[in-house]
Amino acid sequence: MIGKNTIKKEEISGAEVKRTLETFSENYELNYEQNITLNHVARFPRYSLEDTEKIIAELEDKVGLRHKVAIHIVDLIPKDLSDLRLIFAKEPMQIEKADMEKILEILEQYFVEE
């Protein structure tokens, strides 16, 4: 595509994507892909941006997860151990059941049903 380069590549959470697109849409018109993305991240329940950052930090510090995996967990909001096992299915690191339960406890502290 003409005029489009990747400047920086990093994993970001759905809450951060939503904030970025909403801020961008205040000054510019969103293209089709941006509208679809904003619609998707707005449709599903998410943690607030502040809570997302806190949860990611806790998952990295207390459980020792990589940043990418912590973001996937926050975005997918697993409800039980089987959901967590699916997230870790393709990860090279193995995680113990006690750590999975700790992850679920951290998520439950912040989750608010809508």
C-alpha positions as a printed Julia matrix, in Angstrom:
114×3 Matrix{Float64}:
   0.0     0.0    0.0
   1.22    3.45  -0.8
   2.01    5.67   2.15
   1.6     3.04   4.84
   4.62    1.81   6.74
   4.92   -0.07   9.97
   6.72    2.27  12.32
   6.57    0.21  15.47
   5.11   -3.18  16.33
   4.01   -4.02  19.86
   1.18   -5.86  21.54
  -1.52   -3.61  23.01
  -4.74   -4.43  24.8
  -8.24   -4.05  23.41
  -8.91   -1.22  25.87
  -5.93    0.68  24.5
  -7.05    0.05  20.91
 -10.49    1.42  21.78
  -9.05    4.56  23.41
  -6.67    5.16  20.5
  -9.38    4.8   17.86
 -11.83    7.0   19.77
  -9.18    9.7   20.14
  -8.23    9.42  16.46
 -11.88    9.62  15.38
 -12.31   12.98  17.1
 -10.04   14.63  14.51
 -10.16   12.28  11.52
 -12.64   10.06   9.75
 -12.08    6.35  10.38
 -11.64    4.05   7.4
 -13.56    0.79   7.02
 -11.08   -1.39   8.92
 -10.81    1.12  11.76
 -14.61    1.31  12.06
 -14.91   -2.47  12.17
 -12.18   -2.67  14.82
 -13.75    0.05  16.97
 -17.15   -1.61  16.68
 -15.64   -4.95  17.75
 -13.75   -3.64  20.79
 -16.77   -1.59  21.89
 -19.19   -4.53  21.59
 -17.57   -6.95  24.02
 -17.09   -6.41  27.75
 -13.65   -5.16  28.64
 -11.76   -3.92  31.63
 -11.14   -0.19  31.82
  -7.78    1.01  30.51
  -6.53    1.66  34.05
  -7.6    -1.79  35.24
  -6.09   -3.39  32.14
  -2.71   -1.83  32.88
  -2.88   -2.92  36.53
  -3.87   -6.49  35.64
  -1.11   -6.82  33.05
   1.45   -5.57  35.57
   0.17   -8.02  38.21
   0.22  -10.96  35.8
   3.78  -10.15  34.78
   5.01   -9.6   38.35
   3.11  -12.17  40.41
   2.77  -15.0   37.9
   5.77  -14.25  35.66
   3.88  -14.16  32.37
   5.23  -12.6   29.2
   3.65   -9.27  28.21
   2.02  -10.79  25.11
   0.36  -13.59  27.08
  -0.84  -11.19  29.79
  -2.5    -9.04  27.12
  -4.24  -12.07  25.59
  -5.57  -13.07  28.99
  -6.88   -9.57  29.74
  -8.55   -9.31  26.32
 -10.15  -12.76  26.38
 -11.29  -12.63  30.04
 -11.19  -16.39  30.72
 -13.78  -17.57  33.24
 -12.33  -20.95  34.24
  -9.31  -23.24  33.99
 -10.38  -24.76  30.68
 -10.47  -21.3   29.07
  -6.99  -20.59  30.43
  -5.67  -23.91  29.14
  -6.78  -22.92  25.64
  -4.8   -19.68  25.89
  -1.68  -21.54  27.01
  -2.09  -24.38  24.48
   0.34  -22.88  21.97
   2.69  -21.29  24.48
   6.14  -22.83  24.88
   6.05  -22.41  28.66
   4.02  -24.76  30.81
   2.01  -23.23  33.63
   0.94  -25.0   36.79
  -2.64  -25.27  37.99
  -1.88  -23.13  41.07
  -0.64  -20.31  38.82
  -3.75  -20.61  36.65
  -5.93  -20.28  39.74
  -3.92  -17.24  40.79
  -4.54  -15.69  37.33
  -8.29  -16.27  37.69
  -8.24  -14.67  41.16
  -6.47  -11.59  39.79
  -9.03  -11.27  36.98
 -11.98  -11.67  39.36
 -10.75   -8.78  41.5
 -11.24   -6.36  38.61
 -14.14   -7.83  36.6
 -17.45   -5.98  36.83
 -20.49   -7.6   35.22
 -22.44   -5.21  32.99
